Every structure is written in C-alpha cells, then in structure tokens.
Amino acid sequence: MEPTNDIIAGLDIGTTKIACLVGRKAEHGKIEILGIGKSESIGVNRGVVANIEKTVISIMAAVKEAELASGVEIKVVNVGIAGQHIKSLQHRGMRTRRNFDDEISQADINALVEDMYKLVMLPGEEIIHVLPQEFTVDNETGIKEPVGMCGSRLEANFHIITGQVTAIRNIYKCVRKAGLEIATLTLEPLASAEAVLSDEEKEAGVALVDIGGGTTDIAIFQDGIIRHTAVIPFGGNVITEDIKQGCTIVRNQAELLKVKFGSALATENKDNEIVCIPGLKGRDPKEISLRNLAHIVQARMEEILEHVHYEIKNSGYEKQLIGGIVLTGGGAQLKHMKQLVEYVTGMDCRIGYPNEHVGKVAREDMLVPALSTGVGLVIYGLDKVQYNLADNTVTADVATDEKVKGKKSTIKEKQRDNRGPASFLARIKEFFEAEEE
C-alpha cells in the first residue's frame, strides 16, 4: 500500500513539560518530524491534570510553537495518558465460529477484541487498551497471526489496560478547551516503546523504563508481545524536591543543579568539585559539593529503580529479558544512569533515543530521551491512519499543511458499535456535548 502524506500531531501532557510534535510518513517506512513545541507544565501532577486552566494555557503554548516550527495548522492531536490510576490485567477470550471451513479473518479477531471491551470494570474505571497476545485455534496454541487459518474455536490471551474515567475526562476537557480534538488516546509507555525499541529487542525480551517528571512508566515485551505494563508514581520531580530540601535552595535552582550537574553515582564525582549558587536577596551565595549532590540523587534514584526491579520480577519475565532494560525519558539524561541501573538490577541497560523509526528531523535536539513519548504518539497516530485507510472508515479533519494549501490532510477514526477505543472517546465527546447544551 502506498504511504499517505497525512500530517499527525502528538501531544504529550507531562508533569514537567507539555510537548507537541508534528510528523508525517517519509520514505522506507520512516517518519519525518516537521516541528516541535514545548511549554512548562504547571497544571499536571504525577501524570494527572490537577488544574484545568493552567494545563489549557500550557497546551495552547506548546501547540502554537509546534505550528510555527512546522508551518502546519493543528486541529486534531494524538494524546498520551499516564498516572498512578493506570492498571493492567490479563484476560482470556474465546469465540466459536459457525462456519469453520472459512478462513479466520481480521473481522473475527476484531469481534474477539470487541468482546473484551464489554468486561465489567470497577465503578469509575474504563478500558483504554485491549492488546491481543498469543492466539489458540482449535487447541493449537502459540499462534501469533491466526488470519487465514481454518478452525471453529478461536481463543486469545489479552493484556487489558484500564484507567479512571475522571482522569481521562479531565484530559479531554483540557484538549477541547485548547480548541483541539482528540484522535487517539494512548498509554504513554506504549508510545515510548514504539519510539525507542527495535523489533529485535521486543522479540528477545526487553523492559522499557521511561523516567518522567511525575511518573516512571514500564512496558515489558517478550517474544514480540507486550507482557506487562505499570506506572510508578515517582519520577524526576521527587529528586528535585530532595535537592531543594538537602541543599536548602529554591526549587528552580534545585532543578537547574539536577539537570546541569546531577549524577546518579556519587563515586564518579571528586571531593573538591564545588558549584556556587546565588543566595536569596541580601544573603551570601551557597557552595554545594557535587559529590553531596550526587549522594542525594543516587539515594532517590536507587529507590525508584528498586520499584522498577520489583515490577520486572512481578511480571514473571525477569529471566527471559535478553535485551535487558532500555532507559528513556528525561530521567535517563542524568549522568551515569546506565551504570546505576546495571548495579541495582543486575541487568544490561542502554539509553533509548527516539530515533528507531525517525528518518528526517528539523533539528537534532528533537531526538532526546525526554521526547520519546511525543515521537511515539506521532508513530501511533500514523499507524492508526494506515489501519483505518485499509478499513475504509469514516474521515475526520486533521492538520492542514500550508505548503499544500487547499489540500486537506485527513485522519480516519474508526467508529465501533461496541465499546472500542474510538467509541469510548465518542462517549466522552457525547458527555461533554450534552453538558454544553
């Protein structure tokens, strides 16, 4: 199938920053990042919206910057979701087919997935993703691609991700108030994994650890299949708070110290390395030892990594992860993180940059670990367009490229009768439209 030139916008609503990335399909299956906009996030706490108005202002600032950088008008965005309310569970589904002589089609798999969306959740929870794992056809187990096979009974293991309706509605409200529409809602560790992991790593077994400002997200893959997801409610912000308390300095100075001089291993710093911080009005400047700073950072980072290691062990796949750990997100940019991860977990580690599927970029600084989620959201959006084009589904407006004025790029959104992801978004839309009336 010919690749389309649809332009997609990914919106990463994080705890420390809001990033908007604009991209489109390039040649050889790669994507081209046209522009990026970033703004400070002041209304989000641990991945969840805590102040609607402030979040709306931050979203508008990031989107405007992305529009100016890319020359594209953004109307529809692909949004990431995280936060400690995210839970995951395993479930098994089964479907008996009437005509077992016919080949199993994609429609059979879709119907099986739709059934999973009908699972009864706890009050206030909604299913965000249903991810099929291995299929079983007439007791033949371990099938990854059942399409085209014959059989009467189709079964599958599913990885189901749920979130709180109120948290999702608040994100939707913020995006709508910023004058935008949501095309897809994606779990952030899945988006990050799409941006930084190779197919070989997913096949071999790998744990993606995305250390953000408010949360640390984990996605574990093995045999090319998603096996476990988790969100830990700690991130880089708690390190900043520790530096602020330990060095008795203001928060802005603590954040700058962490970014410029922070190290995850105290032994890598010499005793005589000292940085001078200006004092508050009329007070003497402070001298801070970089080794002491590293001790503060290392103590908290070790705690976060202990949680990560617990989740990896809890998944039951610790011994099967040949690819070890891939570290991404803003926290991965701390010095000596690779060494600390290997020391705490005993597993191989590499720092993940979001260049796995990216061909061309407008600026080299776009491909930093902190932007992995944003790049992944663009990739997810483009995949959804391709999938829906193949399915001949309903069209909706998306960004228009000024270079091809009058020619509208389109994103297609699949409408489902059952509780699929598109209809879940549709129900949220109906809820707000009813409120507006």
C-alpha positions as CSV (number, residue, x, y, z in Angstrom):
1,M,0.0,0.0,0.0
2,E,1.2,3.5,-0.9
3,P,2.2,5.6,2.2
4,T,0.0,8.6,2.8
5,N,1.2,12.1,3.4
6,D,-1.1,12.7,6.3
7,I,0.3,15.0,8.9
8,I,-0.1,13.9,12.5
9,A,0.3,15.8,15.8
10,G,1.3,14.0,19.1
11,L,0.6,15.7,22.4
12,D,2.5,14.6,25.4
13,I,0.8,16.1,28.5
14,G,3.6,15.5,31.1
15,T,4.2,16.6,34.7
16,T,7.2,18.9,33.9
17,K,6.6,19.7,30.2
18,I,3.9,19.6,27.6
19,A,5.4,18.7,24.2
20,C,3.6,18.8,20.8
21,L,5.3,17.1,17.9
22,V,4.2,17.2,14.2
23,G,5.2,14.4,11.8
24,R,4.4,12.6,8.7
25,K,5.3,9.4,6.9
26,A,8.7,9.6,5.0
27,E,10.2,7.0,2.6
28,H,11.3,3.5,3.7
29,G,8.6,3.3,6.4
30,K,10.3,6.0,8.5
31,I,8.7,9.2,9.8
32,E,9.7,12.8,9.4
33,I,9.4,15.2,12.3
34,L,8.4,18.6,11.0
35,G,8.4,20.6,14.2
36,I,8.1,20.6,17.9
37,G,6.6,22.9,20.6
38,K,7.4,22.7,24.3
39,S,6.0,24.6,27.3
40,E,6.3,24.2,31.0
41,S,3.6,22.1,32.5
42,I,2.1,23.8,35.6
43,G,-1.3,22.2,36.0
44,V,-0.3,18.5,35.9
45,N,0.7,16.4,39.0
46,R,2.1,12.9,38.7
47,G,0.7,12.5,35.2
48,V,-2.9,13.6,36.2
49,V,-4.5,17.0,35.4
50,A,-4.7,19.0,38.7
51,N,-5.5,22.4,37.3
52,I,-7.6,22.7,34.1
53,E,-7.0,26.4,33.3
54,K,-3.2,26.2,33.7
55,T,-3.0,23.0,31.7
56,V,-5.0,24.6,28.9
57,I,-2.6,27.6,28.7
58,S,0.4,25.2,28.6
59,I,-1.2,23.1,25.8
60,M,-2.0,26.2,23.7
61,A,1.6,27.5,24.1
62,A,3.1,24.1,23.1
63,V,0.7,23.7,20.1
64,K,1.3,27.3,18.9
65,E,5.1,26.8,19.0
66,A,4.7,23.5,17.1
67,E,2.5,25.2,14.4
68,L,5.1,28.0,13.9
69,A,8.0,25.5,13.7
70,S,6.3,23.2,11.2
71,G,4.1,25.5,9.2
72,V,1.1,23.3,9.9
73,E,-2.2,24.2,11.4
74,I,-3.0,21.7,14.2
75,K,-6.7,20.7,14.8
76,V,-6.5,17.1,15.9
77,V,-4.0,15.6,18.3
78,N,-3.0,12.1,19.5
79,V,-2.8,12.3,23.2
80,G,-0.8,10.2,25.8
81,I,-2.2,9.2,29.1
82,A,-0.3,8.1,32.3
83,G,-0.7,8.4,36.0
84,Q,-0.9,6.1,39.0
85,H,-4.6,5.3,38.3
86,I,-3.5,3.2,35.3
87,K,-3.8,-0.6,35.9
88,S,-3.3,-3.6,33.8
89,L,-4.7,-7.2,33.9
90,Q,-4.6,-10.4,31.9
91,H,-7.8,-12.0,30.5
92,R,-8.6,-14.8,28.2
93,G,-11.3,-14.6,25.5
94,M,-13.0,-17.3,23.3
95,R,-15.1,-17.2,20.2
96,T,-16.8,-20.1,18.5
97,R,-17.2,-19.7,14.7
98,R,-20.3,-21.0,12.9
99,N,-18.5,-21.9,9.6
100,F,-15.2,-23.5,10.5
101,D,-14.4,-24.2,6.8
102,D,-14.0,-20.4,6.2
103,E,-10.7,-18.8,6.9
104,I,-10.3,-16.8,10.1
105,S,-10.5,-13.1,9.1
106,Q,-9.5,-9.9,10.7
107,A,-13.2,-9.4,11.5
108,D,-13.1,-12.5,13.7
109,I,-10.2,-11.0,15.7
110,N,-11.9,-7.6,15.9
111,A,-15.0,-9.3,17.2
112,L,-12.9,-11.1,19.9
113,V,-11.3,-7.7,20.9
114,E,-14.7,-6.0,21.0
115,D,-15.9,-8.7,23.5
116,M,-13.1,-7.7,25.8
117,Y,-14.3,-4.1,25.9
118,K,-17.6,-5.4,27.4
119,L,-15.8,-6.7,30.5
120,V,-17.3,-5.3,33.7
121,M,-14.8,-2.9,35.4
122,L,-14.9,-1.4,38.9
123,P,-17.1,1.7,39.2
124,G,-15.3,4.8,37.7
125,E,-12.8,2.7,35.6
126,E,-12.7,2.4,31.8
127,I,-10.8,0.1,29.4
128,I,-8.2,2.1,27.4
129,H,-6.4,-0.6,25.5
130,V,-7.1,-4.3,24.7
131,L,-3.9,-5.8,23.4
132,P,-4.0,-9.4,22.0
133,Q,-1.1,-11.7,22.9
134,E,-1.0,-15.3,21.7
135,F,-4.0,-16.9,19.9
136,T,-5.2,-20.5,20.1
137,V,-7.0,-22.1,17.2
138,D,-8.8,-25.4,18.0
139,N,-6.3,-26.2,20.8
140,E,-3.3,-25.3,18.7
141,T,-1.5,-22.8,21.0
142,G,1.1,-20.1,20.5
143,I,-0.2,-18.7,17.2
144,K,0.7,-15.0,16.6
145,E,-1.1,-14.4,13.3
146,P,-4.3,-16.6,13.0
147,V,-5.7,-14.8,9.9
148,G,-6.0,-17.2,7.0
149,M,-6.2,-20.3,9.2
150,C,-9.2,-22.7,9.4
151,G,-10.8,-23.6,12.7
152,S,-14.0,-23.4,14.7
153,R,-12.8,-22.1,18.1
154,L,-10.6,-19.0,18.3
155,E,-9.1,-18.1,21.7
156,A,-6.7,-15.5,22.8
157,N,-4.9,-14.1,25.8
158,F,-5.3,-10.3,26.2
159,H,-3.4,-7.6,28.1
160,I,-6.0,-5.1,29.2
161,I,-5.2,-1.6,30.4
162,T,-7.7,0.4,32.4
163,G,-7.8,4.0,33.7
164,Q,-10.0,6.3,35.8
165,V,-12.9,7.9,33.8
166,T,-12.5,11.2,35.7
167,A,-8.7,11.5,34.8
168,I,-9.5,10.7,31.1
169,R,-12.4,13.3,31.1
170,N,-10.1,16.0,32.6
171,I,-7.5,15.4,29.8
172,Y,-10.3,15.5,27.2
173,K,-11.7,18.7,28.7
174,C,-8.2,20.4,28.6
175,V,-7.7,19.5,25.0
176,R,-11.2,20.6,24.0
177,K,-10.7,24.0,25.8
178,A,-7.5,24.5,23.9
179,G,-9.5,24.3,20.7
180,L,-8.4,20.8,19.6
181,E,-9.9,17.4,19.1
182,I,-8.5,14.0,20.2
183,A,-8.0,11.4,17.5
184,T,-6.4,8.6,19.8
185,L,-5.7,8.1,23.4
186,T,-2.5,6.0,24.0
187,L,-0.9,4.8,27.1
188,E,2.5,6.7,27.4
189,P,4.8,3.7,28.0
190,L,3.4,2.0,24.8
191,A,4.1,5.2,22.8
192,S,7.6,5.5,24.2
193,A,8.3,1.8,23.4
194,E,7.1,2.4,19.8
195,A,9.7,5.2,19.5
196,V,12.8,3.7,21.1
197,L,12.6,-0.2,20.9
198,S,13.6,-2.2,17.8
199,D,11.7,-5.3,16.7
200,E,14.7,-7.5,17.6
201,E,14.6,-6.2,21.2
202,K,10.9,-6.8,21.5
203,E,11.5,-10.4,20.2
204,A,14.4,-11.1,22.5
205,G,12.7,-9.7,25.6
206,V,13.2,-6.1,27.0
207,A,11.9,-3.8,29.7
208,L,11.3,-0.2,28.7
209,V,11.6,2.2,31.6
210,D,10.5,5.8,30.9
211,I,11.5,8.0,33.8
212,G,9.4,11.2,33.5
213,G,8.9,14.1,35.9
214,G,5.9,12.8,37.8
215,T,5.8,9.1,36.9
216,T,8.0,6.2,35.9
217,D,6.4,4.1,33.2
218,I,7.3,0.4,32.5
219,A,6.4,-1.7,29.4
220,I,7.8,-5.3,29.2
221,F,8.0,-7.1,25.9
222,Q,8.9,-10.7,25.2
223,D,8.6,-12.8,22.0
224,G,7.4,-9.6,20.3
225,I,4.4,-9.4,22.6
226,I,3.5,-6.9,25.3
227,R,3.6,-8.8,28.6
228,H,3.3,-6.3,31.4
229,T,2.7,-2.5,31.9
230,A,3.0,-0.5,35.1
231,V,3.1,3.1,36.2
232,I,5.1,4.0,39.3
233,P,4.1,7.4,40.9
234,F,7.6,8.7,41.3
235,G,9.9,10.5,38.8
236,G,12.4,13.2,38.4
237,N,10.4,15.8,40.4
238,V,11.0,13.9,43.7
239,I,14.7,14.1,43.1
240,T,14.4,17.9,42.6
241,E,12.4,18.1,45.9
242,D,15.2,16.1,47.7
243,I,17.9,18.5,46.3
244,K,15.8,21.5,47.4
245,Q,15.5,20.1,51.0
246,G,19.0,18.7,51.2
247,C,20.8,21.8,49.9
248,T,18.3,24.4,51.3
249,I,17.9,26.1,48.0
250,V,14.8,27.2,46.0
251,R,13.1,24.8,43.6
252,N,14.3,26.4,40.3
253,Q,17.9,26.3,41.5
254,A,17.5,22.6,42.5
255,E,16.1,21.7,39.1
256,L,19.0,23.5,37.3
257,L,21.5,21.8,39.6
258,K,20.0,18.4,38.8
259,V,20.0,18.9,35.0
260,K,23.5,20.5,34.7
261,F,25.5,18.8,37.4
262,G,23.3,15.9,38.7
263,S,24.9,12.4,38.7
264,A,23.4,9.1,39.6
265,L,26.7,7.8,41.0
266,A,28.4,9.6,43.9
267,T,31.7,7.7,43.4
268,E,32.1,9.3,40.0
269,N,32.5,12.8,41.5
270,K,35.6,14.2,43.1
271,D,35.6,15.6,46.6
272,N,36.8,19.1,45.6
273,E,34.2,19.7,42.9
274,I,32.0,22.6,44.1
275,V,29.3,24.7,42.5
276,C,28.3,28.2,43.8
277,I,24.6,29.1,44.0
278,P,23.5,32.7,44.4
279,G,21.8,33.3,47.7
280,L,18.4,34.9,48.2
281,K,18.2,38.7,48.3
282,G,20.9,40.1,50.6
283,R,22.2,36.6,51.6
284,D,25.6,35.1,50.9
285,P,26.0,32.6,48.0
286,K,25.9,28.9,48.8
287,E,28.7,26.4,48.0
288,I,27.4,22.9,47.2
289,S,29.7,19.9,46.8
290,L,28.9,17.9,43.6
291,R,29.6,14.7,45.5
292,N,27.0,15.5,48.1
293,L,24.6,16.4,45.3
294,A,25.2,13.0,43.7
295,H,24.6,11.3,47.0
296,I,21.1,12.9,47.2
297,V,20.3,12.0,43.5
298,Q,21.6,8.4,43.9
299,A,19.6,7.7,47.1
300,R,16.3,8.6,45.4
301,M,17.1,7.1,42.1
302,E,18.0,3.8,43.8
303,E,14.6,3.8,45.4
304,I,12.8,4.4,42.0
305,L,14.9,1.6,40.4
306,E,14.0,-0.8,43.3
307,H,10.4,-0.2,42.4
308,V,11.2,-0.8,38.7
309,H,13.1,-4.1,39.5
310,Y,10.1,-5.2,41.7
311,E,7.7,-4.7,38.7
312,I,10.0,-6.6,36.4
313,K,10.3,-9.5,38.9
314,N,6.5,-9.3,39.4
315,S,5.8,-9.8,35.7
316,G,7.5,-13.2,35.8
317,Y,9.7,-12.4,32.8
318,E,12.9,-11.2,34.6
319,K,15.0,-14.2,33.5
320,Q,13.7,-14.0,29.9
321,L,14.7,-10.4,29.1
322,I,17.8,-10.9,26.9
323,G,17.6,-7.2,25.9
324,G,17.7,-6.1,29.5
325,I,16.5,-2.6,30.3
326,V,16.1,0.3,27.9
327,L,16.0,3.6,29.8
328,T,14.3,6.7,28.3
329,G,12.5,9.8,29.4
330,G,14.0,13.0,31.0
331,G,15.4,10.9,33.9
332,A,17.6,8.9,31.5
333,Q,19.5,12.0,30.7
334,L,21.1,12.1,34.2
335,K,24.8,11.2,34.1
336,H,25.9,7.7,35.0
337,M,22.3,6.3,34.9
338,K,23.3,3.3,32.8
339,Q,25.8,2.2,35.4
340,L,23.4,2.7,38.3
341,V,20.6,0.7,36.6
342,E,23.0,-2.2,35.9
343,Y,24.3,-2.0,39.6
344,V,20.8,-2.1,41.1
345,T,19.1,-4.6,38.8
346,G,22.0,-6.7,37.6
347,M,20.5,-6.4,34.1
348,D,22.1,-5.0,30.9
349,C,21.0,-1.4,30.1
350,R,21.1,1.1,27.3
351,I,19.8,4.7,27.0
352,G,16.9,4.8,24.5
353,Y,16.8,7.6,22.0
354,P,13.6,8.1,19.9
355,N,15.4,7.6,16.5
356,E,14.4,4.0,15.8
357,H,11.7,4.9,13.2
358,V,12.6,8.6,12.6
359,G,14.2,9.5,9.2
360,K,14.4,13.3,8.9
361,V,14.2,15.8,11.7
362,A,14.1,19.6,11.5
363,R,16.6,19.9,14.5
364,E,18.9,17.3,16.0
365,D,17.9,18.3,19.6
366,M,14.4,16.7,18.8
367,L,15.8,13.2,19.4
368,V,16.5,13.4,23.1
369,P,15.1,10.7,25.5
370,A,12.7,13.3,27.1
371,L,10.8,13.4,23.8
372,S,10.4,9.7,23.3
373,T,6.7,9.7,24.3
374,G,5.9,12.6,21.8
375,V,7.6,10.8,18.9
376,G,5.8,7.6,19.8
377,L,2.4,9.3,19.8
378,V,3.1,10.5,16.2
379,I,4.0,7.0,15.2
380,Y,0.9,5.6,16.8
381,G,-1.3,8.2,15.1
382,L,0.3,7.4,11.7
383,D,-0.3,3.7,12.2
384,K,-3.9,4.3,13.1
385,V,-4.4,6.3,9.9
386,Q,-2.9,3.5,7.8
387,Y,-5.0,0.9,9.6
388,N,-8.2,2.9,9.1
389,L,-7.4,3.7,5.4
390,A,-7.2,-0.1,4.8
391,D,-10.5,-0.5,6.6
392,N,-12.3,2.3,4.5
393,T,-13.6,4.1,7.6
394,V,-15.2,7.5,8.4
395,T,-13.0,10.5,7.9
396,A,-12.4,13.4,10.3
397,D,-10.5,16.7,9.9
398,V,-6.8,16.9,10.9
399,A,-3.9,19.3,10.4
400,T,-3.6,21.1,7.1
401,D,-0.2,21.7,5.6
402,E,0.3,25.3,4.5
403,K,2.7,24.1,1.8
404,V,-0.2,22.2,0.1
405,K,-2.9,24.9,0.7
406,G,-6.4,23.8,-0.1
407,K,-5.5,20.2,0.1
408,K,-6.6,18.8,3.5
409,S,-4.7,16.0,5.3
410,T,-7.2,13.6,6.8
411,I,-7.2,11.3,9.8
412,K,-9.7,8.5,9.8
413,E,-11.3,7.4,13.0
414,K,-12.9,4.0,13.4
415,Q,-16.4,4.1,14.7
416,R,-17.5,1.0,16.6
417,D,-20.9,0.0,17.8
418,N,-19.3,-1.7,20.8
419,R,-17.0,-0.3,23.5
420,G,-13.9,0.0,21.3
421,P,-11.4,2.8,21.9
422,A,-13.0,5.1,19.3
423,S,-16.5,4.7,20.8
424,F,-15.1,5.2,24.3
425,L,-13.8,8.6,23.1
426,A,-17.1,9.1,21.3
427,R,-18.9,8.5,24.6
428,I,-16.7,11.1,26.3
429,K,-17.4,13.5,23.5
430,E,-21.2,12.9,23.9
431,F,-20.9,13.5,27.6
432,F,-19.3,17.0,27.1
433,E,-21.6,17.9,24.2
434,A,-24.6,17.1,26.4
435,E,-23.1,19.3,29.1
436,E,-22.5,22.2,26.6
437,E,-26.2,22.1,25.5
